[in-house]
Amino acid sequence: MSTLQFILKDYQLNDYPDLIQLWQEVGFNTPGRGDNINVIERTILLGGKLFLLQDSNNEKIIGSS
């Protein structure tokens, strides 16, 4: 039996494909939101933050904020 362990980390550019996959799975990535890679990167450059929750057992992104 494995213990669930999580990692809270800052978004990195290479996380984008997994992040979009998560958002698509939960219905969060809709055309009206406009959260594409350029918007995310620009927001971070302007001081915004994007945190990711990752399952440490398989490194899968399971949440974002």
PyMOL Python script that loads the backbone (N, CA, C, O; Angstrom):
from pymol import cmd

cmd.read_pdbstr("""\
ATOM      1  N   MET A   1       0.846  -1.186   0.000  1.00  0.00           N
ATOM      2  CA  MET A   1       0.000   0.000   0.000  1.00  0.00           C
ATOM      3  C   MET A   1       0.890   1.248   0.000  1.00  0.00           C
ATOM      4  O   MET A   1       1.708   1.432   0.902  1.00  0.00           O
ATOM      5  N   SER A   2       0.728   2.089  -1.000  1.00  0.00           N
ATOM      6  CA  SER A   2       1.556   3.291  -1.069  1.00  0.00           C
ATOM      7  C   SER A   2       0.850   4.461  -0.383  1.00  0.00           C
ATOM      8  O   SER A   2      -0.378   4.539  -0.348  1.00  0.00           O
ATOM      9  N   THR A   3       1.644   5.340   0.145  1.00  0.00           N
ATOM     10  CA  THR A   3       1.134   6.531   0.794  1.00  0.00           C
ATOM     11  C   THR A   3       1.054   7.648  -0.236  1.00  0.00           C
ATOM     12  O   THR A   3       1.987   7.858  -1.011  1.00  0.00           O
ATOM     13  N   LEU A   4      -0.060   8.356  -0.238  1.00  0.00           N
ATOM     14  CA  LEU A   4      -0.180   9.484  -1.151  1.00  0.00           C
ATOM     15  C   LEU A   4       0.696  10.627  -0.662  1.00  0.00           C
ATOM     16  O   LEU A   4       0.645  11.018   0.504  1.00  0.00           O
ATOM     17  N   GLN A   5       1.493  11.146  -1.571  1.00  0.00           N
ATOM     18  CA  GLN A   5       2.326  12.294  -1.264  1.00  0.00           C
ATOM     19  C   GLN A   5       2.233  13.270  -2.429  1.00  0.00           C
ATOM     20  O   GLN A   5       2.188  12.879  -3.595  1.00  0.00           O
ATOM     21  N   PHE A   6       2.206  14.527  -2.085  1.00  0.00           N
ATOM     22  CA  PHE A   6       2.011  15.553  -3.090  1.00  0.00           C
ATOM     23  C   PHE A   6       3.130  16.577  -3.042  1.00  0.00           C
ATOM     24  O   PHE A   6       3.763  16.788  -2.007  1.00  0.00           O
ATOM     25  N   ILE A   7       3.356  17.199  -4.171  1.00  0.00           N
ATOM     26  CA  ILE A   7       4.337  18.278  -4.298  1.00  0.00           C
ATOM     27  C   ILE A   7       3.591  19.503  -4.810  1.00  0.00           C
ATOM     28  O   ILE A   7       2.884  19.428  -5.815  1.00  0.00           O
ATOM     29  N   LEU A   8       3.747  20.626  -4.126  1.00  0.00           N
ATOM     30  CA  LEU A   8       3.211  21.895  -4.598  1.00  0.00           C
ATOM     31  C   LEU A   8       4.381  22.636  -5.231  1.00  0.00           C
ATOM     32  O   LEU A   8       5.396  22.885  -4.581  1.00  0.00           O
ATOM     33  N   LYS A   9       4.229  22.984  -6.501  1.00  0.00           N
ATOM     34  CA  LYS A   9       5.354  23.602  -7.202  1.00  0.00           C
ATOM     35  C   LYS A   9       4.875  24.750  -8.080  1.00  0.00           C
ATOM     36  O   LYS A   9       3.698  24.843  -8.427  1.00  0.00           O
ATOM     37  N   ASP A  10       5.819  25.621  -8.431  1.00  0.00           N
ATOM     38  CA  ASP A  10       5.547  26.686  -9.390  1.00  0.00           C
ATOM     39  C   ASP A  10       5.466  26.084 -10.789  1.00  0.00           C
ATOM     40  O   ASP A  10       6.200  25.152 -11.121  1.00  0.00           O
ATOM     41  N   TYR A  11       4.582  26.618 -11.587  1.00  0.00           N
ATOM     42  CA  TYR A  11       4.460  26.225 -12.986  1.00  0.00           C
ATOM     43  C   TYR A  11       5.767  26.508 -13.718  1.00  0.00           C
ATOM     44  O   TYR A  11       6.405  27.538 -13.500  1.00  0.00           O
ATOM     45  N   GLN A  12       6.153  25.584 -14.585  1.00  0.00           N
ATOM     46  CA  GLN A  12       7.286  25.754 -15.490  1.00  0.00           C
ATOM     47  C   GLN A  12       6.781  25.525 -16.918  1.00  0.00           C
ATOM     48  O   GLN A  12       5.813  24.794 -17.124  1.00  0.00           O
ATOM     49  N   LEU A  13       7.416  26.131 -17.872  1.00  0.00           N
ATOM     50  CA  LEU A  13       6.985  26.039 -19.263  1.00  0.00           C
ATOM     51  C   LEU A  13       6.781  24.587 -19.711  1.00  0.00           C
ATOM     52  O   LEU A  13       5.842  24.293 -20.449  1.00  0.00           O
ATOM     53  N   ASN A  14       7.645  23.694 -19.272  1.00  0.00           N
ATOM     54  CA  ASN A  14       7.518  22.290 -19.696  1.00  0.00           C
ATOM     55  C   ASN A  14       6.334  21.571 -19.055  1.00  0.00           C
ATOM     56  O   ASN A  14       6.045  20.431 -19.419  1.00  0.00           O
ATOM     57  N   ASP A  15       5.639  22.211 -18.107  1.00  0.00           N
ATOM     58  CA  ASP A  15       4.438  21.640 -17.489  1.00  0.00           C
ATOM     59  C   ASP A  15       3.188  21.871 -18.338  1.00  0.00           C
ATOM     60  O   ASP A  15       2.148  21.262 -18.085  1.00  0.00           O
ATOM     61  N   TYR A  16       3.281  22.736 -19.331  1.00  0.00           N
ATOM     62  CA  TYR A  16       2.096  23.145 -20.093  1.00  0.00           C
ATOM     63  C   TYR A  16       1.297  21.972 -20.677  1.00  0.00           C
ATOM     64  O   TYR A  16       0.080  21.942 -20.494  1.00  0.00           O
ATOM     65  N   PRO A  17       1.907  21.016 -21.362  1.00  0.00           N
ATOM     66  CA  PRO A  17       1.101  19.925 -21.940  1.00  0.00           C
ATOM     67  C   PRO A  17       0.300  19.148 -20.888  1.00  0.00           C
ATOM     68  O   PRO A  17      -0.864  18.815 -21.113  1.00  0.00           O
ATOM     69  N   ASP A  18       0.919  18.863 -19.753  1.00  0.00           N
ATOM     70  CA  ASP A  18       0.214  18.127 -18.701  1.00  0.00           C
ATOM     71  C   ASP A  18      -0.872  18.986 -18.053  1.00  0.00           C
ATOM     72  O   ASP A  18      -1.934  18.483 -17.686  1.00  0.00           O
ATOM     73  N   LEU A  19      -0.600  20.271 -17.916  1.00  0.00           N
ATOM     74  CA  LEU A  19      -1.588  21.181 -17.345  1.00  0.00           C
ATOM     75  C   LEU A  19      -2.819  21.268 -18.243  1.00  0.00           C
ATOM     76  O   LEU A  19      -3.947  21.184 -17.757  1.00  0.00           O
ATOM     77  N   ILE A  20      -2.612  21.435 -19.533  1.00  0.00           N
ATOM     78  CA  ILE A  20      -3.738  21.519 -20.472  1.00  0.00           C
ATOM     79  C   ILE A  20      -4.515  20.209 -20.487  1.00  0.00           C
ATOM     80  O   ILE A  20      -5.743  20.218 -20.571  1.00  0.00           O
ATOM     81  N   GLN A  21      -3.822  19.101 -20.406  1.00  0.00           N
ATOM     82  CA  GLN A  21      -4.510  17.808 -20.354  1.00  0.00           C
ATOM     83  C   GLN A  21      -5.413  17.728 -19.128  1.00  0.00           C
ATOM     84  O   GLN A  21      -6.560  17.293 -19.229  1.00  0.00           O
ATOM     85  N   LEU A  22      -4.901  18.146 -17.969  1.00  0.00           N
ATOM     86  CA  LEU A  22      -5.715  18.161 -16.751  1.00  0.00           C
ATOM     87  C   LEU A  22      -6.930  19.058 -16.934  1.00  0.00           C
ATOM     88  O   LEU A  22      -8.053  18.658 -16.629  1.00  0.00           O
ATOM     89  N   TRP A  23      -6.705  20.276 -17.434  1.00  0.00           N
ATOM     90  CA  TRP A  23      -7.812  21.218 -17.614  1.00  0.00           C
ATOM     91  C   TRP A  23      -8.850  20.676 -18.590  1.00  0.00           C
ATOM     92  O   TRP A  23     -10.045  20.900 -18.398  1.00  0.00           O
ATOM     93  N   GLN A  24      -8.424  19.974 -19.622  1.00  0.00           N
ATOM     94  CA  GLN A  24      -9.373  19.384 -20.569  1.00  0.00           C
ATOM     95  C   GLN A  24     -10.173  18.271 -19.907  1.00  0.00           C
ATOM     96  O   GLN A  24     -11.375  18.151 -20.140  1.00  0.00           O
ATOM     97  N   GLU A  25      -9.526  17.465 -19.092  1.00  0.00           N
ATOM     98  CA  GLU A  25     -10.196  16.363 -18.407  1.00  0.00           C
ATOM     99  C   GLU A  25     -11.279  16.846 -17.455  1.00  0.00           C
ATOM    100  O   GLU A  25     -12.303  16.182 -17.294  1.00  0.00           O
ATOM    101  N   VAL A  26     -11.067  17.990 -16.825  1.00  0.00           N
ATOM    102  CA  VAL A  26     -12.039  18.496 -15.850  1.00  0.00           C
ATOM    103  C   VAL A  26     -12.973  19.559 -16.439  1.00  0.00           C
ATOM    104  O   VAL A  26     -13.810  20.109 -15.723  1.00  0.00           O
ATOM    105  N   GLY A  27     -12.836  19.851 -17.731  1.00  0.00           N
ATOM    106  CA  GLY A  27     -13.708  20.815 -18.391  1.00  0.00           C
ATOM    107  C   GLY A  27     -13.375  22.262 -18.097  1.00  0.00           C
ATOM    108  O   GLY A  27     -14.237  23.131 -18.225  1.00  0.00           O
ATOM    109  N   PHE A  28     -12.146  22.538 -17.705  1.00  0.00           N
ATOM    110  CA  PHE A  28     -11.735  23.882 -17.335  1.00  0.00           C
ATOM    111  C   PHE A  28     -11.141  24.665 -18.498  1.00  0.00           C
ATOM    112  O   PHE A  28     -11.120  25.896 -18.469  1.00  0.00           O
ATOM    113  N   ASN A  29     -10.665  23.973 -19.509  1.00  0.00           N
ATOM    114  CA  ASN A  29     -10.010  24.631 -20.639  1.00  0.00           C
ATOM    115  C   ASN A  29     -11.034  24.901 -21.738  1.00  0.00           C
ATOM    116  O   ASN A  29     -11.107  24.173 -22.728  1.00  0.00           O
ATOM    117  N   THR A  30     -11.809  25.942 -21.553  1.00  0.00           N
ATOM    118  CA  THR A  30     -12.830  26.293 -22.532  1.00  0.00           C
ATOM    119  C   THR A  30     -12.344  27.464 -23.383  1.00  0.00           C
ATOM    120  O   THR A  30     -11.511  28.249 -22.930  1.00  0.00           O
ATOM    121  N   PRO A  31     -12.849  27.591 -24.602  1.00  0.00           N
ATOM    122  CA  PRO A  31     -12.409  28.692 -25.475  1.00  0.00           C
ATOM    123  C   PRO A  31     -12.605  30.079 -24.850  1.00  0.00           C
ATOM    124  O   PRO A  31     -11.806  30.981 -25.101  1.00  0.00           O
ATOM    125  N   GLY A  32     -13.636  30.259 -24.057  1.00  0.00           N
ATOM    126  CA  GLY A  32     -13.902  31.551 -23.439  1.00  0.00           C
ATOM    127  C   GLY A  32     -12.860  31.972 -22.420  1.00  0.00           C
ATOM    128  O   GLY A  32     -12.695  33.164 -22.163  1.00  0.00           O
ATOM    129  N   ARG A  33     -12.158  31.020 -21.841  1.00  0.00           N
ATOM    130  CA  ARG A  33     -11.140  31.336 -20.835  1.00  0.00           C
ATOM    131  C   ARG A  33      -9.886  31.908 -21.482  1.00  0.00           C
ATOM    132  O   ARG A  33      -9.286  32.839 -20.945  1.00  0.00           O
ATOM    133  N   GLY A  34      -9.489  31.375 -22.607  1.00  0.00           N
ATOM    134  CA  GLY A  34      -8.323  31.896 -23.309  1.00  0.00           C
ATOM    135  C   GLY A  34      -6.996  31.610 -22.638  1.00  0.00           C
ATOM    136  O   GLY A  34      -6.023  32.329 -22.865  1.00  0.00           O
ATOM    137  N   ASP A  35      -6.939  30.585 -21.822  1.00  0.00           N
ATOM    138  CA  ASP A  35      -5.692  30.247 -21.125  1.00  0.00           C
ATOM    139  C   ASP A  35      -4.779  29.425 -22.025  1.00  0.00           C
ATOM    140  O   ASP A  35      -4.706  28.202 -21.900  1.00  0.00           O
ATOM    141  N   ASN A  36      -4.096  30.094 -22.916  1.00  0.00           N
ATOM    142  CA  ASN A  36      -3.124  29.383 -23.749  1.00  0.00           C
ATOM    143  C   ASN A  36      -1.724  29.647 -23.195  1.00  0.00           C
ATOM    144  O   ASN A  36      -1.561  30.388 -22.226  1.00  0.00           O
ATOM    145  N   ILE A  37      -0.744  29.050 -23.803  1.00  0.00           N
ATOM    146  CA  ILE A  37       0.624  29.154 -23.289  1.00  0.00           C
ATOM    147  C   ILE A  37       1.109  30.607 -23.247  1.00  0.00           C
ATOM    148  O   ILE A  37       1.822  30.994 -22.322  1.00  0.00           O
ATOM    149  N   ASN A  38       0.727  31.404 -24.236  1.00  0.00           N
ATOM    150  CA  ASN A  38       1.153  32.811 -24.265  1.00  0.00           C
ATOM    151  C   ASN A  38       0.533  33.617 -23.140  1.00  0.00           C
ATOM    152  O   ASN A  38       1.208  34.436 -22.515  1.00  0.00           O
ATOM    153  N   VAL A  39      -0.739  33.395 -22.878  1.00  0.00           N
ATOM    154  CA  VAL A  39      -1.428  34.115 -21.797  1.00  0.00           C
ATOM    155  C   VAL A  39      -0.826  33.740 -20.444  1.00  0.00           C
ATOM    156  O   VAL A  39      -0.591  34.605 -19.600  1.00  0.00           O
ATOM    157  N   ILE A  40      -0.583  32.466 -20.248  1.00  0.00           N
ATOM    158  CA  ILE A  40      -0.004  32.012 -18.977  1.00  0.00           C
ATOM    159  C   ILE A  40       1.385  32.615 -18.778  1.00  0.00           C
ATOM    160  O   ILE A  40       1.683  33.147 -17.709  1.00  0.00           O
ATOM    161  N   GLU A  41       2.228  32.537 -19.793  1.00  0.00           N
ATOM    162  CA  GLU A  41       3.589  33.068 -19.674  1.00  0.00           C
ATOM    163  C   GLU A  41       3.575  34.587 -19.448  1.00  0.00           C
ATOM    164  O   GLU A  41       4.340  35.094 -18.627  1.00  0.00           O
ATOM    165  N   ARG A  42       2.721  35.304 -20.161  1.00  0.00           N
ATOM    166  CA  ARG A  42       2.641  36.761 -19.996  1.00  0.00           C
ATOM    167  C   ARG A  42       2.165  37.114 -18.587  1.00  0.00           C
ATOM    168  O   ARG A  42       2.692  38.038 -17.967  1.00  0.00           O
ATOM    169  N   THR A  43       1.182  36.391 -18.087  1.00  0.00           N
ATOM    170  CA  THR A  43       0.668  36.642 -16.742  1.00  0.00           C
ATOM    171  C   THR A  43       1.759  36.437 -15.691  1.00  0.00           C
ATOM    172  O   THR A  43       1.879  37.228 -14.756  1.00  0.00           O
ATOM    173  N   ILE A  44       2.545  35.388 -15.845  1.00  0.00           N
ATOM    174  CA  ILE A  44       3.639  35.127 -14.906  1.00  0.00           C
ATOM    175  C   ILE A  44       4.700  36.222 -15.005  1.00  0.00           C
ATOM    176  O   ILE A  44       5.222  36.673 -13.986  1.00  0.00           O
ATOM    177  N   LEU A  45       5.019  36.648 -16.219  1.00  0.00           N
ATOM    178  CA  LEU A  45       6.002  37.733 -16.389  1.00  0.00           C
ATOM    179  C   LEU A  45       5.544  39.033 -15.738  1.00  0.00           C
ATOM    180  O   LEU A  45       6.367  39.840 -15.307  1.00  0.00           O
ATOM    181  N   LEU A  46       4.224  39.236 -15.668  1.00  0.00           N
ATOM    182  CA  LEU A  46       3.673  40.445 -15.051  1.00  0.00           C
ATOM    183  C   LEU A  46       3.475  40.293 -13.544  1.00  0.00           C
ATOM    184  O   LEU A  46       2.888  41.163 -12.901  1.00  0.00           O
ATOM    185  N   GLY A  47       3.968  39.181 -12.981  1.00  0.00           N
ATOM    186  CA  GLY A  47       3.916  39.005 -11.532  1.00  0.00           C
ATOM    187  C   GLY A  47       2.889  37.987 -11.049  1.00  0.00           C
ATOM    188  O   GLY A  47       2.772  37.745  -9.848  1.00  0.00           O
ATOM    189  N   GLY A  48       2.152  37.395 -11.971  1.00  0.00           N
ATOM    190  CA  GLY A  48       1.173  36.382 -11.583  1.00  0.00           C
ATOM    191  C   GLY A  48       1.840  35.085 -11.159  1.00  0.00           C
ATOM    192  O   GLY A  48       3.024  34.868 -11.413  1.00  0.00           O
ATOM    193  N   LYS A  49       1.072  34.235 -10.517  1.00  0.00           N
ATOM    194  CA  LYS A  49       1.575  32.941 -10.065  1.00  0.00           C
ATOM    195  C   LYS A  49       0.650  31.849 -10.558  1.00  0.00           C
ATOM    196  O   LYS A  49      -0.559  32.053 -10.673  1.00  0.00           O
ATOM    197  N   LEU A  50       1.208  30.704 -10.845  1.00  0.00           N
ATOM    198  CA  LEU A  50       0.447  29.511 -11.173  1.00  0.00           C
ATOM    199  C   LEU A  50       1.111  28.363 -10.431  1.00  0.00           C
ATOM    200  O   LEU A  50       2.261  28.013 -10.699  1.00  0.00           O
ATOM    201  N   PHE A  51       0.371  27.782  -9.494  1.00  0.00           N
ATOM    202  CA  PHE A  51       0.882  26.673  -8.706  1.00  0.00           C
ATOM    203  C   PHE A  51       0.284  25.381  -9.214  1.00  0.00           C
ATOM    204  O   PHE A  51      -0.874  25.341  -9.631  1.00  0.00           O
ATOM    205  N   LEU A  52       1.076  24.325  -9.179  1.00  0.00           N
ATOM    206  CA  LEU A  52       0.629  23.010  -9.598  1.00  0.00           C
ATOM    207  C   LEU A  52       0.769  22.040  -8.436  1.00  0.00           C
ATOM    208  O   LEU A  52       1.729  22.097  -7.669  1.00  0.00           O
ATOM    209  N   LEU A  53      -0.208  21.151  -8.324  1.00  0.00           N
ATOM    210  CA  LEU A  53      -0.150  20.074  -7.348  1.00  0.00           C
ATOM    211  C   LEU A  53       0.172  18.807  -8.110  1.00  0.00           C
ATOM    212  O   LEU A  53      -0.527  18.448  -9.058  1.00  0.00           O
ATOM    213  N   GLN A  54       1.219  18.134  -7.699  1.00  0.00           N
ATOM    214  CA  GLN A  54       1.713  16.975  -8.426  1.00  0.00           C
ATOM    215  C   GLN A  54       1.730  15.762  -7.499  1.00  0.00           C
ATOM    216  O   GLN A  54       2.151  15.855  -6.346  1.00  0.00           O
ATOM    217  N   ASP A  55       1.272  14.634  -8.010  1.00  0.00           N
ATOM    218  CA  ASP A  55       1.364  13.369  -7.288  1.00  0.00           C
ATOM    219  C   ASP A  55       2.829  12.931  -7.344  1.00  0.00           C
ATOM    220  O   ASP A  55       3.370  12.700  -8.425  1.00  0.00           O
ATOM    221  N   SER A  56       3.455  12.820  -6.200  1.00  0.00           N
ATOM    222  CA  SER A  56       4.891  12.502  -6.190  1.00  0.00           C
ATOM    223  C   SER A  56       5.163  11.052  -6.593  1.00  0.00           C
ATOM    224  O   SER A  56       6.294  10.716  -6.942  1.00  0.00           O
ATOM    225  N   ASN A  57       4.155  10.196  -6.550  1.00  0.00           N
ATOM    226  CA  ASN A  57       4.355   8.796  -6.925  1.00  0.00           C
ATOM    227  C   ASN A  57       4.527   8.614  -8.427  1.00  0.00           C
ATOM    228  O   ASN A  57       5.314   7.779  -8.871  1.00  0.00           O
ATOM    229  N   ASN A  58       3.781   9.407  -9.213  1.00  0.00           N
ATOM    230  CA  ASN A  58       3.860   9.240 -10.684  1.00  0.00           C
ATOM    231  C   ASN A  58       4.128  10.551 -11.407  1.00  0.00           C
ATOM    232  O   ASN A  58       4.131  10.581 -12.638  1.00  0.00           O
ATOM    233  N   GLU A  59       4.352  11.629 -10.677  1.00  0.00           N
ATOM    234  CA  GLU A  59       4.650  12.961 -11.201  1.00  0.00           C
ATOM    235  C   GLU A  59       3.519  13.543 -12.054  1.00  0.00           C
ATOM    236  O   GLU A  59       3.751  14.460 -12.842  1.00  0.00           O
ATOM    237  N   LYS A  60       2.309  13.022 -11.904  1.00  0.00           N
ATOM    238  CA  LYS A  60       1.166  13.527 -12.667  1.00  0.00           C
ATOM    239  C   LYS A  60       0.629  14.794 -11.991  1.00  0.00           C
ATOM    240  O   LYS A  60       0.483  14.845 -10.770  1.00  0.00           O
ATOM    241  N   ILE A  61       0.341  15.802 -12.795  1.00  0.00           N
ATOM    242  CA  ILE A  61      -0.267  17.021 -12.280  1.00  0.00           C
ATOM    243  C   ILE A  61      -1.736  16.722 -11.983  1.00  0.00           C
ATOM    244  O   ILE A  61      -2.474  16.256 -12.851  1.00  0.00           O
ATOM    245  N   ILE A  62      -2.146  16.995 -10.749  1.00  0.00           N
ATOM    246  CA  ILE A  62      -3.515  16.665 -10.349  1.00  0.00           C
ATOM    247  C   ILE A  62      -4.299  17.891  -9.887  1.00  0.00           C
ATOM    248  O   ILE A  62      -5.465  17.778  -9.509  1.00  0.00           O
ATOM    249  N   GLY A  63      -3.662  19.062  -9.918  1.00  0.00           N
ATOM    250  CA  GLY A  63      -4.369  20.275  -9.530  1.00  0.00           C
ATOM    251  C   GLY A  63      -3.588  21.503  -9.909  1.00  0.00           C
ATOM    252  O   GLY A  63      -2.383  21.446 -10.157  1.00  0.00           O
ATOM    253  N   SER A  64      -4.293  22.624  -9.950  1.00  0.00           N
ATOM    254  CA  SER A  64      -3.651  23.900 -10.262  1.00  0.00           C
ATOM    255  C   SER A  64      -4.386  25.021  -9.546  1.00  0.00           C
ATOM    256  O   SER A  64      -5.568  24.914  -9.219  1.00  0.00           O
ATOM    257  N   SER A  65      -3.655  26.091  -9.314  1.00  0.00           N
ATOM    258  CA  SER A  65      -4.245  27.263  -8.674  1.00  0.00           C
ATOM    259  C   SER A  65      -3.486  28.492  -9.135  1.00  0.00           C
ATOM    260  O   SER A  65      -3.807  29.607  -8.724  1.00  0.00           O
TER     261      SER A  65
END
""", "prot")
cmd.dss("prot")
cmd.show_as("cartoon", "prot")
cmd.util.cbc("prot")
cmd.orient("prot")
